[in-house]
Amino acid sequence: MAPGNALTPQLTACLGNVVQRYGFELPAHPESVGRARELTRDRLVKWGVDDDTCETAVLIVSELVTNAIVHAAGEHVVCEIREGEGRLRIAVEDQGYGPTGPELHHRAPDEGGRGLLLVDSMCTGWGAHGTSGYGCGRVVWAELPHGAECPC
């Protein structure tokens, strides 16, 4: 098996398993969050992902892209969606990060900064890592189960 990370994951060729990947790059501007939601929704509908999972994934993409734009330096963000083996994996890469990386913050209801708490509550797992030796960026990923129809 070839090595991989959240943006270039290992692909396995198992009989009956179909792994689909879709990625896009957007400028690191607030208006890109809406475009990221739109691109994600369109792709997941094309893949036959159920409505509940699709809406959850769109919300997760929105939170991760927003965090990448607000908390990281850089001119663009990259998002990848991977579907297969009953899981949906979302990964967002930025071009730079603070010394601690993404953190869960418990704040008062009128304050911002609850995005990763929301992601944590909706996913089966999430995490972050560096960009595998190139640049100073960070990849934040999240996974959730789903029941997509076969697109064949």
Z-matrix of the N, CA and C atoms (Angstrom, degrees):
N
C 1 1.437
C 2 1.520 1 110.68
N 3 1.299 2 115.77 1 141.52
C 4 1.455 3 120.41 2 178.16
C 5 1.519 4 110.15 3 -80.75
N 6 1.333 5 117.76 4 145.59
C 7 1.463 6 119.46 5 177.68
C 8 1.519 7 110.02 6 -69.02
N 9 1.328 8 116.20 7 158.57
C 10 1.460 9 120.31 8 178.60
C 11 1.502 10 110.94 9 -159.19
N 12 1.306 11 116.03 10 173.18
C 13 1.454 12 121.77 11 172.73
C 14 1.517 13 107.82 12 -135.17
N 15 1.303 14 118.25 13 -167.81
C 16 1.460 15 120.71 14 -175.47
C 17 1.523 16 112.41 15 -61.46
N 18 1.317 17 117.86 16 -32.20
C 19 1.457 18 119.51 17 179.80
C 20 1.521 19 112.74 18 -92.34
N 21 1.328 20 117.41 19 -18.12
C 22 1.453 21 121.00 20 173.95
C 23 1.531 22 107.62 21 -134.98
N 24 1.333 23 116.51 22 69.72
C 25 1.462 24 119.79 23 -174.05
C 26 1.518 25 112.34 24 -70.74
N 27 1.334 26 114.25 25 162.03
C 28 1.452 27 119.71 26 174.33
C 29 1.518 28 108.67 27 -63.88
N 30 1.292 29 116.71 28 137.80
C 31 1.454 30 121.51 29 175.97
C 32 1.513 31 107.72 30 -112.18
N 33 1.300 32 116.70 31 127.96
C 34 1.450 33 120.36 32 178.96
C 35 1.517 34 108.72 33 -110.28
N 36 1.293 35 116.05 34 142.72
C 37 1.454 36 121.18 35 179.40
C 38 1.525 37 108.46 36 -104.60
N 39 1.308 38 116.00 37 80.93
C 40 1.455 39 121.70 38 178.32
C 41 1.518 40 108.41 39 -101.16
N 42 1.298 41 117.15 40 136.77
C 43 1.444 42 121.67 41 -179.68
C 44 1.521 43 109.90 42 -57.57
N 45 1.314 44 117.39 43 125.82
C 46 1.455 45 121.59 44 178.33
C 47 1.516 46 113.84 45 91.35
N 48 1.315 47 118.10 46 -15.30
C 49 1.466 48 120.57 47 178.52
C 50 1.521 49 109.37 48 -95.28
N 51 1.318 50 115.27 49 128.74
C 52 1.449 51 121.07 50 176.55
C 53 1.516 52 107.17 51 -115.24
N 54 1.316 53 117.03 52 123.13
C 55 1.453 54 121.87 53 177.14
C 56 1.521 55 106.82 54 -110.41
N 57 1.325 56 115.31 55 124.29
C 58 1.453 57 121.17 56 179.36
C 59 1.519 58 108.58 57 -114.85
N 60 1.337 59 115.50 58 141.49
C 61 1.461 60 120.67 59 179.09
C 62 1.513 61 109.29 60 -132.39
N 63 1.326 62 114.52 61 144.90
C 64 1.459 63 120.88 62 178.00
C 65 1.523 64 107.66 63 -146.37
N 66 1.313 65 117.21 64 133.02
C 67 1.453 66 120.58 65 179.81
C 68 1.507 67 111.53 66 -136.93
N 69 1.319 68 114.73 67 156.12
C 70 1.451 69 120.72 68 176.30
C 71 1.519 70 109.32 69 -152.08
N 72 1.330 71 114.81 70 156.22
C 73 1.462 72 122.49 71 178.77
C 74 1.521 73 107.65 72 -121.17
N 75 1.326 74 115.83 73 137.26
C 76 1.458 75 121.37 74 -179.54
C 77 1.519 76 109.70 75 -133.39
N 78 1.338 77 117.12 76 154.40
C 79 1.464 78 119.16 77 174.93
C 80 1.528 79 109.86 78 -63.32
N 81 1.311 80 116.74 79 149.85
C 82 1.466 81 121.25 80 179.81
C 83 1.532 82 109.73 81 -82.21
N 84 1.320 83 115.49 82 67.97
C 85 1.458 84 123.19 83 179.05
C 86 1.523 85 108.52 84 -129.35
N 87 1.319 86 118.41 85 149.10
C 88 1.470 87 121.06 86 -178.16
C 89 1.531 88 114.70 87 -54.08
N 90 1.321 89 117.85 88 -34.85
C 91 1.468 90 119.53 89 -179.55
C 92 1.534 91 112.71 90 -68.14
N 93 1.319 92 117.56 91 -14.84
C 94 1.462 93 120.87 92 177.79
C 95 1.518 94 112.82 93 -71.20
N 96 1.327 95 117.94 94 -20.53
C 97 1.466 96 120.67 95 179.88
C 98 1.528 97 110.29 96 -62.09
N 99 1.321 98 117.35 97 -44.93
C 100 1.464 99 120.84 98 177.86
C 101 1.523 100 111.98 99 -62.62
N 102 1.311 101 116.90 100 -40.19
C 103 1.472 102 121.01 101 177.89
C 104 1.522 103 110.83 102 -65.16
N 105 1.330 104 117.20 103 -38.46
C 106 1.470 105 120.82 104 177.33
C 107 1.525 106 110.41 105 -62.71
N 108 1.328 107 117.57 106 -42.13
C 109 1.475 108 120.51 107 176.88
C 110 1.520 109 110.81 108 -60.73
N 111 1.324 110 115.89 109 -45.14
C 112 1.467 111 121.32 110 -178.62
C 113 1.532 112 111.71 111 -62.58
N 114 1.330 113 116.95 112 -47.55
C 115 1.469 114 120.87 113 179.74
C 116 1.525 115 111.31 114 -62.79
N 117 1.321 116 116.33 115 -40.34
C 118 1.468 117 120.65 116 179.26
C 119 1.523 118 110.60 117 -64.77
N 120 1.319 119 116.88 118 -50.40
C 121 1.468 120 120.44 119 -179.23
C 122 1.526 121 110.95 120 -58.47
N 123 1.324 122 117.07 121 -46.78
C 124 1.472 123 120.62 122 -178.97
C 125 1.526 124 111.46 123 -58.77
N 126 1.327 125 117.29 124 -43.78
C 127 1.466 126 120.31 125 -178.20
C 128 1.521 127 111.49 126 -68.51
N 129 1.327 128 117.36 127 -43.23
C 130 1.464 129 120.21 128 -177.93
C 131 1.521 130 111.35 129 -67.10
N 132 1.314 131 117.45 130 -35.10
C 133 1.472 132 120.70 131 174.63
C 134 1.525 133 109.17 132 -64.16
N 135 1.322 134 116.77 133 -43.11
C 136 1.470 135 121.35 134 178.60
C 137 1.531 136 110.94 135 -60.88
N 138 1.337 137 117.12 136 -36.14
C 139 1.452 138 121.75 137 179.07
C 140 1.527 139 113.10 138 -79.35
N 141 1.323 140 118.35 139 -8.43
C 142 1.458 141 121.07 140 179.38
C 143 1.515 142 114.21 141 81.06
N 144 1.328 143 117.60 142 23.73
C 145 1.465 144 121.05 143 178.42
C 146 1.530 145 108.26 144 -71.15
N 147 1.325 146 116.90 145 138.07
C 148 1.466 147 121.06 146 -177.38
C 149 1.530 148 110.84 147 -61.55
N 150 1.346 149 115.47 148 156.39
C 151 1.464 150 121.81 149 -173.62
C 152 1.530 151 113.69 150 -58.51
N 153 1.335 152 117.72 151 -44.42
C 154 1.465 153 120.34 152 -178.37
C 155 1.526 154 111.49 153 -62.86
N 156 1.322 155 116.30 154 -45.50
C 157 1.464 156 120.18 155 179.20
C 158 1.518 157 110.44 156 -65.68
N 159 1.326 158 116.35 157 -39.31
C 160 1.457 159 120.79 158 179.14
C 161 1.529 160 110.43 159 -60.44
N 162 1.321 161 117.60 160 -47.72
C 163 1.465 162 120.56 161 -179.21
C 164 1.526 163 111.63 162 -65.36
N 165 1.324 164 117.02 163 -37.99
C 166 1.463 165 120.46 164 176.77
C 167 1.523 166 110.19 165 -64.23
N 168 1.323 167 117.19 166 -44.32
C 169 1.470 168 121.12 167 179.82
C 170 1.524 169 111.32 168 -63.78
N 171 1.313 170 117.22 169 -40.33
C 172 1.466 171 120.96 170 178.81
C 173 1.532 172 110.10 171 -62.03
N 174 1.324 173 116.91 172 -41.84
C 175 1.461 174 120.66 173 178.17
C 176 1.534 175 111.02 174 -64.77
N 177 1.322 176 116.87 175 -41.38
C 178 1.464 177 121.04 176 178.74
C 179 1.532 178 110.59 177 -63.75
N 180 1.319 179 117.15 178 -45.54
C 181 1.465 180 120.65 179 177.16
C 182 1.525 181 109.71 180 -58.35
N 183 1.303 182 116.73 181 -44.13
C 184 1.460 183 121.12 182 179.34
C 185 1.527 184 111.35 183 -57.80
N 186 1.320 185 117.26 184 -46.18
C 187 1.459 186 121.17 185 -179.34
C 188 1.527 187 111.48 186 -67.03
N 189 1.332 188 117.86 187 -44.95
C 190 1.461 189 120.38 188 -177.36
C 191 1.524 190 112.13 189 -68.51
N 192 1.330 191 117.29 190 -39.88
C 193 1.459 192 120.14 191 178.07
C 194 1.528 193 110.02 192 -67.57
N 195 1.328 194 116.88 193 -41.18
C 196 1.465 195 120.28 194 177.18
C 197 1.523 196 110.63 195 -59.08
N 198 1.329 197 117.13 196 -46.55
C 199 1.467 198 120.36 197 178.55
C 200 1.524 199 111.60 198 -60.24
N 201 1.332 200 116.61 199 -42.57
C 202 1.463 201 119.80 200 -179.39
C 203 1.526 202 111.32 201 -63.18
N 204 1.313 203 117.10 202 -36.61
C 205 1.464 204 120.95 203 -179.46
C 206 1.528 205 111.26 204 -75.10
N 207 1.328 206 116.48 205 -43.19
C 208 1.461 207 120.92 206 -175.01
C 209 1.525 208 112.62 207 -75.93
N 210 1.318 209 117.65 208 -39.26
C 211 1.468 210 120.53 209 -169.68
C 212 1.522 211 115.58 210 -104.60
N 213 1.315 212 118.28 211 -1.36
C 214 1.466 213 119.61 212 -177.26
C 215 1.520 214 110.32 213 -126.22
N 216 1.303 215 114.60 214 150.71
C 217 1.459 216 120.13 215 173.70
C 218 1.527 217 107.87 216 -81.39
N 219 1.268 218 116.87 217 153.08
C 220 1.462 219 119.41 218 174.66
C 221 1.505 220 111.91 219 143.22
N 222 1.312 221 113.38 220 168.14
C 223 1.462 222 120.39 221 -178.18
C 224 1.517 223 112.94 222 -101.38
N 225 1.335 224 117.56 223 -15.60
C 226 1.461 225 118.80 224 -179.17
C 227 1.528 226 110.19 225 -149.70
N 228 1.333 227 114.74 226 165.26
C 229 1.460 228 122.82 227 171.58
C 230 1.521 229 106.92 228 -128.09
N 231 1.324 230 115.37 229 150.26
C 232 1.455 231 121.82 230 179.29
C 233 1.519 232 107.73 231 -120.24
N 234 1.315 233 115.89 232 134.02
C 235 1.465 234 121.10 233 179.05
C 236 1.523 235 108.69 234 -122.86
N 237 1.319 236 115.61 235 137.79
C 238 1.456 237 120.76 236 174.82
C 239 1.518 238 109.07 237 -131.05
N 240 1.320 239 115.07 238 138.63
C 241 1.462 240 122.64 239 176.15
C 242 1.514 241 106.52 240 -118.70
N 243 1.308 242 115.78 241 130.81
C 244 1.467 243 121.50 242 179.97
C 245 1.518 244 107.45 243 -126.26
N 246 1.316 245 115.62 244 129.06
C 247 1.461 246 121.38 245 -178.35
C 248 1.512 247 108.84 246 -124.61
N 249 1.316 248 116.33 247 129.92
C 250 1.452 249 120.81 248 176.41
C 251 1.510 250 111.02 249 168.45
N 252 1.310 251 115.12 250 156.87
C 253 1.461 252 122.44 251 176.37
C 254 1.524 253 112.73 252 56.12
N 255 1.349 254 115.87 253 35.02
C 256 1.452 255 120.47 254 177.80
C 257 1.511 256 115.06 255 74.59
N 258 1.327 257 117.27 256 14.60
C 259 1.462 258 121.43 257 179.82
C 260 1.518 259 110.86 258 -131.19
N 261 1.303 260 114.52 259 151.91
C 262 1.452 261 122.14 260 172.83
C 263 1.524 262 106.30 261 -119.81
N 264 1.319 263 116.62 262 125.24
C 265 1.473 264 121.37 263 -179.08
C 266 1.515 265 108.04 264 -117.44
N 267 1.322 266 115.55 265 129.28
C 268 1.453 267 123.00 266 179.35
C 269 1.520 268 106.81 267 -116.01
N 270 1.326 269 116.83 268 131.28
C 271 1.458 270 121.03 269 178.05
C 272 1.518 271 108.89 270 -133.56
N 273 1.331 272 116.00 271 133.09
C 274 1.461 273 121.50 272 177.92
C 275 1.528 274 107.91 273 -124.41
N 276 1.316 275 115.35 274 128.01
C 277 1.460 276 121.58 275 -179.59
C 278 1.522 277 110.09 276 -111.61
N 279 1.330 278 115.29 277 133.83
C 280 1.460 279 120.29 278 173.64
C 281 1.525 280 108.40 279 -110.54
N 282 1.316 281 116.08 280 -177.58
C 283 1.468 282 120.22 281 -176.90
C 284 1.521 283 113.86 282 -105.36
N 285 1.291 284 117.79 283 1.09
C 286 1.448 285 119.44 284 179.64
C 287 1.512 286 109.97 285 -177.15
N 288 1.319 287 116.62 286 154.20
C 289 1.453 288 119.92 287 -174.95
C 290 1.518 289 110.37 288 -148.57
N 291 1.324 290 114.22 289 164.16
C 292 1.456 291 120.04 290 176.60
C 293 1.508 292 110.96 291 -73.33
N 294 1.309 293 117.89 292 175.87
C 295 1.461 294 121.28 293 -174.50
C 296 1.528 295 114.58 294 -65.34
N 297 1.323 296 119.17 295 -23.30
C 298 1.462 297 119.77 296 -176.37
C 299 1.518 298 113.41 297 -104.20
N 300 1.302 299 119.73 298 -15.30
C 301 1.456 300 121.59 299 -176.15
C 302 1.512 301 110.57 300 76.47
N 303 1.330 302 117.41 301 -170.20
C 304 1.457 303 120.66 302 -176.33
C 305 1.526 304 111.77 303 -67.16
N 306 1.317 305 115.96 304 141.45
C 307 1.461 306 121.48 305 -179.49
C 308 1.522 307 109.98 306 -138.67
N 309 1.323 308 116.00 307 148.24
C 310 1.458 309 121.52 308 172.24
C 311 1.518 310 108.14 309 -77.51
N 312 1.329 311 117.23 310 133.13
C 313 1.463 312 121.95 311 178.20
C 314 1.520 313 108.91 312 -124.70
N 315 1.295 314 116.42 313 131.30
C 316 1.459 315 121.93 314 175.09
C 317 1.521 316 106.64 315 -99.54
N 318 1.329 317 116.63 316 109.19
C 319 1.458 318 121.32 317 -175.47
C 320 1.516 319 110.27 318 -124.18
N 321 1.304 320 114.72 319 169.87
C 322 1.460 321 121.06 320 176.62
C 323 1.527 322 109.13 321 -64.14
N 324 1.348 323 117.86 322 152.14
C 325 1.465 324 121.29 323 -176.31
C 326 1.520 325 115.00 324 -57.99
N 327 1.330 326 118.94 325 -25.55
C 328 1.454 327 120.32 326 -178.17
C 329 1.528 328 113.38 327 -87.92
N 330 1.306 329 117.65 328 -0.37
C 331 1.467 330 121.47 329 -179.98
C 332 1.525 331 110.49 330 -100.66
N 333 1.323 332 116.12 331 156.96
C 334 1.457 333 121.23 332 174.19
C 335 1.517 334 109.99 333 -80.76
N 336 1.335 335 115.61 334 -172.06
C 337 1.456 336 119.35 335 174.24
C 338 1.509 337 115.47 336 91.50
N 339 1.324 338 117.73 337 17.61
C 340 1.457 339 120.21 338 -179.80
C 341 1.535 340 112.34 339 -102.53
N 342 1.331 341 117.05 340 10.30
C 343 1.454 342 121.16 341 -176.00
C 344 1.513 343 114.20 342 -58.74
N 345 1.333 344 117.72 343 -45.64
C 346 1.462 345 119.79 344 -179.00
C 347 1.527 346 111.65 345 -72.05
N 348 1.336 347 118.27 346 -27.44
C 349 1.471 348 119.97 347 172.55
C 350 1.522 349 109.62 348 -63.87
N 351 1.311 350 115.80 349 -41.12
C 352 1.462 351 120.83 350 177.62
C 353 1.525 352 110.46 351 -64.30
N 354 1.324 353 117.00 352 -47.09
C 355 1.464 354 121.24 353 178.03
C 356 1.523 355 109.76 354 -58.50
N 357 1.329 356 116.85 355 -46.14
C 358 1.460 357 121.96 356 -179.46
C 359 1.531 358 111.38 357 -58.47
N 360 1.308 359 117.04 358 -38.50
C 361 1.470 360 120.24 359 -177.70
C 362 1.523 361 113.08 360 -74.89
N 363 1.335 362 117.84 361 -21.16
C 364 1.469 363 121.28 362 -176.16
C 365 1.516 364 114.26 363 -98.80
N 366 1.328 365 118.25 364 -14.59
C 367 1.464 366 121.56 365 -171.85
C 368 1.522 367 112.10 366 -108.95
N 369 1.315 368 114.43 367 161.01
C 370 1.459 369 119.79 368 171.57
C 371 1.515 370 110.47 369 -82.03
N 372 1.329 371 117.03 370 -17.90
C 373 1.454 372 121.77 371 177.35
C 374 1.505 373 110.52 372 -173.92
N 375 1.323 374 115.75 373 153.50
C 376 1.452 375 121.33 374 174.13
C 377 1.522 376 107.77 375 -154.94
N 378 1.317 377 116.11 376 162.99
C 379 1.448 378 119.89 377 179.77
C 380 1.511 379 110.51 378 -173.79
N 381 1.307 380 115.43 379 -172.83
C 382 1.459 381 121.42 380 -179.01
C 383 1.515 382 109.41 381 -149.79
N 384 1.308 383 115.53 382 152.97
C 385 1.459 384 121.82 383 175.12
C 386 1.520 385 108.64 384 -157.18
N 387 1.313 386 115.63 385 165.30
C 388 1.461 387 120.86 386 176.80
C 389 1.517 388 110.52 387 -67.86
N 390 1.301 389 116.11 388 176.37
C 391 1.459 390 121.55 389 -175.42
C 392 1.525 391 113.06 390 -90.10
N 393 1.298 392 117.61 391 39.67
C 394 1.463 393 124.42 392 172.86
C 395 1.520 394 114.16 393 54.57
N 396 1.316 395 116.51 394 44.14
C 397 1.455 396 119.93 395 171.89
C 398 1.506 397 116.37 396 91.91
N 399 1.315 398 119.15 397 -3.58
C 400 1.458 399 118.62 398 176.71
C 401 1.527 400 108.25 399 -118.98
N 402 1.292 401 116.34 400 128.74
C 403 1.460 402 121.20 401 178.42
C 404 1.515 403 113.07 402 70.24
N 405 1.319 404 115.06 403 -179.90
C 406 1.463 405 120.40 404 -178.36
C 407 1.522 406 110.97 405 -109.87
N 408 1.296 407 118.07 406 20.85
C 409 1.457 408 121.96 407 -177.63
C 410 1.509 409 113.29 408 -80.18
N 411 1.312 410 113.86 409 179.52
C 412 1.456 411 121.94 410 -179.44
C 413 1.529 412 108.12 411 -137.70
N 414 1.319 413 115.43 412 145.64
C 415 1.454 414 122.79 413 173.66
C 416 1.532 415 107.39 414 -108.96
N 417 1.317 416 116.31 415 125.48
C 418 1.458 417 121.52 416 173.35
C 419 1.525 418 106.11 417 -111.60
N 420 1.335 419 116.30 418 128.85
C 421 1.455 420 121.06 419 -175.51
C 422 1.535 421 110.05 420 -126.74
N 423 1.317 422 114.18 421 158.69
C 424 1.464 423 121.28 422 176.15
C 425 1.520 424 108.27 423 -147.52
N 426 1.323 425 116.41 424 145.96
C 427 1.468 426 121.46 425 178.39
C 428 1.519 427 110.38 426 -125.94
N 429 1.323 428 114.82 427 146.63
C 430 1.446 429 120.53 428 173.21
C 431 1.516 430 109.19 429 -146.09
N 432 1.332 431 116.99 430 150.15
C 433 1.460 432 120.21 431 177.42
C 434 1.513 433 109.81 432 -75.36
N 435 1.316 434 116.25 433 157.01
C 436 1.466 435 119.81 434 176.11
C 437 1.512 436 109.89 435 -157.19
N 438 1.315 437 114.50 436 170.20
C 439 1.460 438 120.90 437 178.60
C 440 1.511 439 110.58 438 -127.41
N 441 1.329 440 117.54 439 70.68
C 442 1.467 441 121.48 440 -179.67
C 443 1.524 442 110.52 441 -74.70
N 444 1.307 443 115.21 442 146.53
C 445 1.458 444 122.14 443 171.96
C 446 1.520 445 107.79 444 -76.74
N 447 1.310 446 116.64 445 152.28
C 448 1.463 447 119.70 446 176.05
C 449 1.519 448 109.36 447 -68.61
N 450 1.357 449 118.72 448 126.47
C 451 1.452 450 120.98 449 -178.20
C 452 1.526 451 113.04 450 -75.55
N 453 1.320 452 117.81 451 -2.97
C 454 1.479 453 121.34 452 -176.20
C 455 1.515 454 111.84 453 -73.85
